[in-house]
Amino acid sequence: MGETKLMYVVDDDEIFHFIIKKLLGQQSGYQHTLDITSFHSAEDALEQLRIPGAPLPALILLDVNMHSMSGWEFIEAFRPLRPTLPQEIRIIMCSSSMDVRDMQQVAATPELSAYLTKPLDQSKVKVILDALG
């Protein structure tokens, strides 16, 4: 096995956390060990990213619509933090929204590597694994 890759799942839906862990746990042939940390709020994930010396994720899977802080608000708060971090963190936004405005906003947001719609399937899981490297 290769190195361990850390991934944050930031979503206020407990069922989504279960599903993503199940889907990613079933992947055979992935060369790295995957460590998934769940956050039910964007604020908690940001707080973790701000801890000096804490392990940083290679990827954040971020929901658009959450109760207290949206995925878009997370991106705005992450933007000034990003240059202070010792490694690049890819962000994939994940939502059940097919709203054209969201798609346009994704295209205009350089912090985002991809936008995936729920429910996830094997082709979308491949996008996540490819982003992890």
Sequence and secondary structure as in RCSB ss.txt:
>XXXX:A:sequence
MGETKLMYVVDDDEIFHFIIKKLLGQQSGYQHTLDITSFHSAEDALEQLRIPGAPLPALILLDVNMHSMSGWEFI
EAFRPLRPTLPQEIRIIMCSSSMDVRDMQQVAATPELSAYLTKPLDQSKVKVILDALG
>XXXX:A:secstr
   EEEEEEE S HHHHHHHHHHHHT  S  SEEEEEEESSHHHHHHHHTSTT    SEEEEES  SSS HHHHH
HHHTTTGGGSSS  EEEEEES   HHHHHHHHT TTEEEEEESS  HHHHHHHHHHH 
